[in-house]
Amino acid sequence: MRAATTLPFSSNALRLAGSYPSPLPRRLQPTARSSTLETLVATYTTSPSRHQSDSSPSPPARNPKWLSQQKARLGQCIMFGLSGAQIGEAGRIARILAEEWQGLVAGPEGFCIGAERAGEAWEEKVLWGSMIGQHGYVPVGRPSTPFRDPLTASDVPPERRKEWGELLGPKGEGLILKSAMVDFLFPLKYPDRVSLHHSLAPLPPSAPVTSAQFRCSVISHTHQRPAARILEDVVLYDYRLAKKVAMAPWIEDVLRKAAAKEGESREYWITRRHDVEASIERLESCSVSSGQPEDVGQQ
């Protein structure tokens, strides 16, 4: 089941089911915007940024089954029959697919991969009590996750560390989730685990910046592919004035530096994925695509 839903809320711990018993509450009914999130995410992923050069590798077309396809191709080579050196190369590729699968799946879309980035949402358990009947759930509404990221916080000036920490609380100026649009790909069910990866959408070039949008990919560890894609719109709210305010220039600078690092990560994982595909193609040229008879063992 696949539906895009616009969710206006400001909770930091809302867990939303992947589908609901009919009829749906009006505020959660699917709208005619099913392709909007896909278009926005594709734009953020493929549009060139300032730090990218003309020689940067082009992002591959989105293919949620890419990992399983590479495993199948590698398995066919092994079943066909390989030499000793080729078996060692196949083992090296299999290890990359097993250990770096999250980066290979989500990295080319600009998500920096790592437990320190996902924080509490790294290999989070899908609890049985969080499901509604036979429907899965998707954790939504964690706009503070990118701001807790050590990679992002490392660019905060020392004299601004206290103010940066206060952005995560209801004192002074703090973050509020204005809205979130969710594209459900398939239900999550117990005993699966999920990891949430965030990426900053391009900030407007002109000041002042009043909001920031984050793309989030919810990765299922059982299926090893995205279970949902989320587009979160975050605003800065002044609790003393009780209104939204523009982000300070130093906050914009920190976010732009984080976006540059995400661009570097995107280029790395695109290159890494291309290397894996090229390695498998070389094995195929020596086995299933060589035109030689299959090795069926001794008769």
TIVOZA-472319 format. One record per residue (C-alpha): chain; residue number from 1; x, y negated, z; residue in one letter. Coordinates in pm, whole numbers, always signed. Each point is the difference from the previous one (the first is absolute). Layout:
{node "A",NUM,{X,Y,Z},"A"}
...
This chain:
{node "A",1,{+0,+0,+0},"M"}
{node "A",2,{+132,-337,-93},"R"}
{node "A",3,{-141,-338,+93},"A"}
{node "A",4,{+126,-349,+64},"A"}
{node "A",5,{-143,-181,+299},"T"}
{node "A",6,{+49,-355,+124},"T"}
{node "A",7,{+24,-15,+377},"L"}
{node "A",8,{-13,-338,+178},"P"}
{node "A",9,{+123,+52,+356},"F"}
{node "A",10,{+275,-105,+241},"S"}
{node "A",11,{+48,+315,+210},"S"}
{node "A",12,{+354,+130,+35},"N"}
{node "A",13,{-96,+362,+60},"A"}
{node "A",14,{-295,+82,-226},"L"}
{node "A",15,{-7,+354,-133},"R"}
{node "A",16,{-225,+35,-299},"L"}
{node "A",17,{-138,+324,-139},"A"}
{node "A",18,{+76,+88,-360},"G"}
{node "A",19,{-372,+43,-68},"S"}
{node "A",20,{-321,-41,+196},"Y"}
{node "A",21,{-328,+184,+26},"P"}
{node "A",22,{-264,-158,-223},"S"}
{node "A",23,{-126,-265,+19},"P"}
{node "A",24,{+306,-216,+57},"L"}
{node "A",25,{-14,-314,+212},"P"}
{node "A",26,{-50,-294,-235},"R"}
{node "A",27,{+332,-163,+91},"R"}
{node "A",28,{+182,+324,-89},"L"}
{node "A",29,{-187,+89,-319},"Q"}
{node "A",30,{+229,+42,-302},"P"}
{node "A",31,{-1,-299,-229},"T"}
{node "A",32,{+65,-32,-371},"A"}
{node "A",33,{+365,-78,+75},"R"}
{node "A",34,{+136,+352,-32},"S"}
{node "A",35,{+265,-110,-248},"S"}
{node "A",36,{+89,-328,+174},"T"}
{node "A",37,{+239,+151,+252},"L"}
{node "A",38,{+166,+214,-267},"E"}
{node "A",39,{+49,-311,-215},"T"}
{node "A",40,{+139,-208,+286},"L"}
{node "A",41,{+238,+270,+118},"V"}
{node "A",42,{+121,+69,-352},"A"}
{node "A",43,{+63,-372,-47},"T"}
{node "A",44,{+199,-26,+323},"Y"}
{node "A",45,{+199,+310,-88},"T"}
{node "A",46,{+89,-74,-358},"T"}
{node "A",47,{+28,-379,-6},"S"}
{node "A",48,{+367,-112,-5},"P"}
{node "A",49,{+119,-194,+304},"S"}
{node "A",50,{+273,-256,+31},"R"}
{node "A",51,{+259,+239,+131},"H"}
{node "A",52,{-48,+249,-285},"Q"}
{node "A",53,{+219,-27,-308},"S"}
{node "A",54,{-70,+103,-358},"D"}
{node "A",55,{+215,+310,+54},"S"}
{node "A",56,{-214,+125,+289},"S"}
{node "A",57,{-156,+342,-61},"P"}
{node "A",58,{-362,-17,-103},"S"}
{node "A",59,{-250,+148,+248},"P"}
{node "A",60,{-147,+334,-110},"P"}
{node "A",61,{-368,+37,-73},"A"}
{node "A",62,{-194,+96,+310},"R"}
{node "A",63,{-40,+375,+18},"N"}
{node "A",64,{-130,+136,+335},"P"}
{node "A",65,{+96,+355,-104},"K"}
{node "A",66,{+358,-88,-95},"W"}
{node "A",67,{+155,+189,+294},"L"}
{node "A",68,{-197,+321,-54},"S"}
{node "A",69,{+78,-13,-371},"Q"}
{node "A",70,{+375,-24,+63},"Q"}
{node "A",71,{-19,+292,+244},"K"}
{node "A",72,{-185,+206,-261},"A"}
{node "A",73,{+255,-84,-269},"R"}
{node "A",74,{+286,+92,+231},"L"}
{node "A",75,{-171,+325,+96},"G"}
{node "A",76,{-44,+97,-364},"Q"}
{node "A",77,{+373,-46,-57},"C"}
{node "A",78,{+85,+221,+298},"I"}
{node "A",79,{-248,+271,-104},"M"}
{node "A",80,{+136,-6,-356},"F"}
{node "A",81,{+352,+76,+120},"G"}
{node "A",82,{+298,-224,+75},"L"}
{node "A",83,{+374,+47,+29},"S"}
{node "A",84,{+181,-36,+333},"G"}
{node "A",85,{+91,-364,-59},"A"}
{node "A",86,{-350,-79,-120},"Q"}
{node "A",87,{-151,+161,+309},"I"}
{node "A",88,{+216,-230,+214},"G"}
{node "A",89,{-128,-300,-196},"E"}
{node "A",90,{-359,+121,+39},"A"}
{node "A",91,{+53,+28,+374},"G"}
{node "A",92,{+133,-356,+14},"R"}
{node "A",93,{-308,-130,-183},"I"}
{node "A",94,{-234,+203,+222},"A"}
{node "A",95,{+163,-149,+308},"R"}
{node "A",96,{-49,-355,-133},"I"}
{node "A",97,{-367,+71,-71},"L"}
{node "A",98,{-47,+145,+349},"A"}
{node "A",99,{+187,-267,+200},"E"}
{node "A",100,{-67,-316,-202},"E"}
{node "A",101,{-352,+65,-123},"W"}
{node "A",102,{-155,-306,+166},"Q"}
{node "A",103,{+253,-231,-161},"G"}
{node "A",104,{-44,+165,-339},"L"}
{node "A",105,{-379,-30,+26},"V"}
{node "A",106,{-41,-349,+153},"A"}
{node "A",107,{+339,-165,-54},"G"}
{node "A",108,{-45,-87,-371},"P"}
{node "A",109,{-305,-207,+98},"E"}
{node "A",110,{+214,-224,+222},"G"}
{node "A",111,{-48,+163,+341},"F"}
{node "A",112,{+311,+16,+219},"C"}
{node "A",113,{+2,+351,+142},"I"}
{node "A",114,{+107,+100,+349},"G"}
{node "A",115,{-131,+81,+347},"A"}
{node "A",116,{+128,-334,+129},"E"}
{node "A",117,{-217,-179,-256},"R"}
{node "A",118,{-323,+191,+58},"A"}
{node "A",119,{+41,-10,+378},"G"}
{node "A",120,{-294,+160,+179},"E"}
{node "A",121,{-153,+90,-336},"A"}
{node "A",122,{+283,+240,-94},"W"}
{node "A",123,{-129,+357,-15},"E"}
{node "A",124,{-309,-96,+195},"E"}
{node "A",125,{-229,+292,+79},"K"}
{node "A",126,{-348,+19,-148},"V"}
{node "A",127,{-204,+80,+309},"L"}
{node "A",128,{-301,+228,-19},"W"}
{node "A",129,{-209,-243,+206},"G"}
{node "A",130,{+70,-282,-247},"S"}
{node "A",131,{-181,+180,-280},"M"}
{node "A",132,{-371,-33,-69},"I"}
{node "A",133,{-135,+344,-81},"G"}
{node "A",134,{+200,+130,-292},"Q"}
{node "A",135,{+121,-346,-102},"H"}
{node "A",136,{+353,-122,+49},"G"}
{node "A",137,{+118,-333,+133},"Y"}
{node "A",138,{+236,-275,-104},"V"}
{node "A",139,{+173,-226,+256},"P"}
{node "A",140,{-70,-358,-101},"V"}
{node "A",141,{+53,-338,+157},"G"}
{node "A",142,{+361,-18,+113},"R"}
{node "A",143,{+119,-334,-137},"P"}
{node "A",144,{+269,-27,+266},"S"}
{node "A",145,{+186,+309,-127},"T"}
{node "A",146,{+217,-188,-254},"P"}
{node "A",147,{+80,-262,+263},"F"}
{node "A",148,{+122,+268,+241},"R"}
{node "A",149,{+233,+133,-267},"D"}
{node "A",150,{+365,-36,+112},"P"}
{node "A",151,{+105,-56,-362},"L"}
{node "A",152,{-226,-305,-21},"T"}
{node "A",153,{+79,-124,+351},"A"}
{node "A",154,{+372,+9,-76},"S"}
{node "A",155,{-43,-311,-217},"D"}
{node "A",156,{-168,-201,+278},"V"}
{node "A",157,{+229,-282,+127},"P"}
{node "A",158,{+114,+61,+360},"P"}
{node "A",159,{-169,-318,+119},"E"}
{node "A",160,{-331,+122,-149},"R"}
{node "A",161,{-6,+350,+150},"R"}
{node "A",162,{-242,-97,+277},"K"}
{node "A",163,{-241,-165,-245},"E"}
{node "A",164,{+21,+303,-228},"W"}
{node "A",165,{-95,+228,+288},"G"}
{node "A",166,{-295,-223,+90},"E"}
{node "A",167,{-145,+50,-349},"L"}
{node "A",168,{-103,+348,+113},"L"}
{node "A",169,{-210,-127,+293},"G"}
{node "A",170,{-298,-229,+67},"P"}
{node "A",171,{+208,-287,+136},"K"}
{node "A",172,{+70,-312,-200},"G"}
{node "A",173,{+17,+99,-366},"E"}
{node "A",174,{-71,+366,-73},"G"}
{node "A",175,{-84,+229,-287},"L"}
{node "A",176,{-355,+94,-87},"I"}
{node "A",177,{-110,+250,-262},"L"}
{node "A",178,{-238,-198,-219},"K"}
{node "A",179,{-109,+286,-223},"S"}
{node "A",180,{+109,+336,-137},"A"}
{node "A",181,{-94,+176,-321},"M"}
{node "A",182,{+39,+378,+8},"V"}
{node "A",183,{+23,+238,-293},"D"}
{node "A",184,{-72,+350,+132},"F"}
{node "A",185,{+169,+272,-204},"L"}
{node "A",186,{-91,+312,+200},"F"}
{node "A",187,{-111,+77,+359},"P"}
{node "A",188,{+258,+64,+270},"L"}
{node "A",189,{-69,+293,+226},"K"}
{node "A",190,{+150,+156,+310},"Y"}
{node "A",191,{+275,+121,+42},"P"}
{node "A",192,{+155,-233,-258},"D"}
{node "A",193,{+250,-277,+82},"R"}
{node "A",194,{+22,-340,-164},"V"}
{node "A",195,{+258,-273,-39},"S"}
{node "A",196,{-93,-360,-78},"L"}
{node "A",197,{+233,-205,-217},"H"}
{node "A",198,{-47,-376,-43},"H"}
{node "A",199,{+129,-230,-268},"S"}
{node "A",200,{-38,-377,-31},"L"}
{node "A",201,{-186,-129,-304},"A"}
{node "A",202,{+163,-297,-179},"P"}
{node "A",203,{-48,-325,+189},"L"}
{node "A",204,{-127,-303,-193},"P"}
{node "A",205,{+293,-214,-117},"P"}
{node "A",206,{-153,-325,+125},"S"}
{node "A",207,{-36,-98,+364},"A"}
{node "A",208,{-180,+12,+231},"P"}
{node "A",209,{-58,+374,+33},"V"}
{node "A",210,{-319,+66,+193},"T"}
{node "A",211,{-17,+378,-33},"S"}
{node "A",212,{+207,+303,-90},"A"}
{node "A",213,{-113,+320,-165},"Q"}
{node "A",214,{+147,+340,+77},"F"}
{node "A",215,{-35,+316,-203},"R"}
{node "A",216,{-19,+316,+206},"C"}
{node "A",217,{+32,+359,-117},"S"}
{node "A",218,{-135,+275,+227},"V"}
{node "A",219,{+209,+310,-77},"I"}
{node "A",220,{-134,+345,+81},"S"}
{node "A",221,{+272,+242,+114},"H"}
{node "A",222,{-207,+305,-91},"T"}
{node "A",223,{-65,-111,-358},"H"}
{node "A",224,{+318,-213,-26},"Q"}
{node "A",225,{-174,-279,-186},"R"}
{node "A",226,{-203,-314,+82},"P"}
{node "A",227,{-337,+67,+162},"A"}
{node "A",228,{-103,-367,-6},"A"}
{node "A",229,{+124,-338,-113},"R"}
{node "A",230,{-76,-313,+201},"I"}
{node "A",231,{+30,-367,-83},"L"}
{node "A",232,{+8,-209,+319},"E"}
{node "A",233,{-43,-377,+11},"D"}
{node "A",234,{+162,-148,+311},"V"}
{node "A",235,{-38,-359,+120},"V"}
{node "A",236,{+168,-199,+276},"L"}
{node "A",237,{-246,-114,+267},"Y"}
{node "A",238,{+63,-267,+262},"D"}
{node "A",239,{-179,+113,+313},"Y"}
{node "A",240,{+42,-344,+162},"R"}
{node "A",241,{-165,-184,-289},"L"}
{node "A",242,{-233,+288,-83},"A"}
{node "A",243,{+69,-18,-374},"K"}
{node "A",244,{+220,+138,-274},"K"}
{node "A",245,{+331,-176,-59},"V"}
{node "A",246,{+270,+7,-267},"A"}
{node "A",247,{+310,+210,+58},"M"}
{node "A",248,{+310,-187,+107},"A"}
{node "A",249,{+282,-22,-257},"P"}
{node "A",250,{+223,+230,+205},"W"}
{node "A",251,{-271,+271,-2},"I"}
{node "A",252,{-26,-31,-379},"E"}
{node "A",253,{+377,+32,-27},"D"}
{node "A",254,{+2,+320,+209},"V"}
{node "A",255,{-278,+153,-210},"L"}
{node "A",256,{+170,-91,-329},"R"}
{node "A",257,{+322,+164,+118},"K"}
{node "A",258,{-199,+310,+94},"A"}
{node "A",259,{-154,+4,-349},"A"}
{node "A",260,{+350,-17,-151},"A"}
{node "A",261,{+109,+305,+203},"K"}
{node "A",262,{-309,+186,-114},"E"}
{node "A",263,{+97,-77,-359},"G"}
{node "A",264,{+344,+149,+58},"E"}
{node "A",265,{-162,+309,+152},"S"}
{node "A",266,{-231,+29,-302},"R"}
{node "A",267,{+295,-2,-240},"E"}
{node "A",268,{+183,+264,+206},"Y"}
{node "A",269,{-291,+242,+5},"W"}
{node "A",270,{-81,-52,-367},"I"}
{node "A",271,{+360,+91,-83},"T"}
{node "A",272,{-13,+293,+242},"R"}
{node "A",273,{-315,+134,-163},"R"}
{node "A",274,{+151,-34,-347},"H"}
{node "A",275,{+308,+192,+119},"D"}
{node "A",276,{-218,+285,+128},"V"}
{node "A",277,{-192,+20,-326},"E"}
{node "A",278,{+324,-3,-204},"A"}
{node "A",279,{+148,+279,+214},"S"}
{node "A",280,{-308,+217,-47},"I"}
{node "A",281,{+5,-67,-375},"E"}
{node "A",282,{+361,+122,-17},"R"}
{node "A",283,{-98,+322,+176},"L"}
{node "A",284,{-294,+44,-236},"E"}
{node "A",285,{+225,-43,-302},"S"}
{node "A",286,{+209,+293,+129},"C"}
{node "A",287,{-297,+221,+88},"S"}
{node "A",288,{-367,-37,-95},"V"}
{node "A",289,{+72,-235,-293},"S"}
{node "A",290,{+316,+174,-125},"S"}
{node "A",291,{-179,+247,-227},"G"}
{node "A",292,{+175,+292,+171},"Q"}
{node "A",293,{-194,+301,+134},"P"}
{node "A",294,{-106,-9,+363},"E"}
{node "A",295,{+218,+184,+249},"D"}
{node "A",296,{-225,+277,+131},"V"}
{node "A",297,{+274,+186,+186},"G"}
{node "A",298,{+135,+348,-55},"Q"}
{node "A",299,{-228,+251,-171},"Q"}
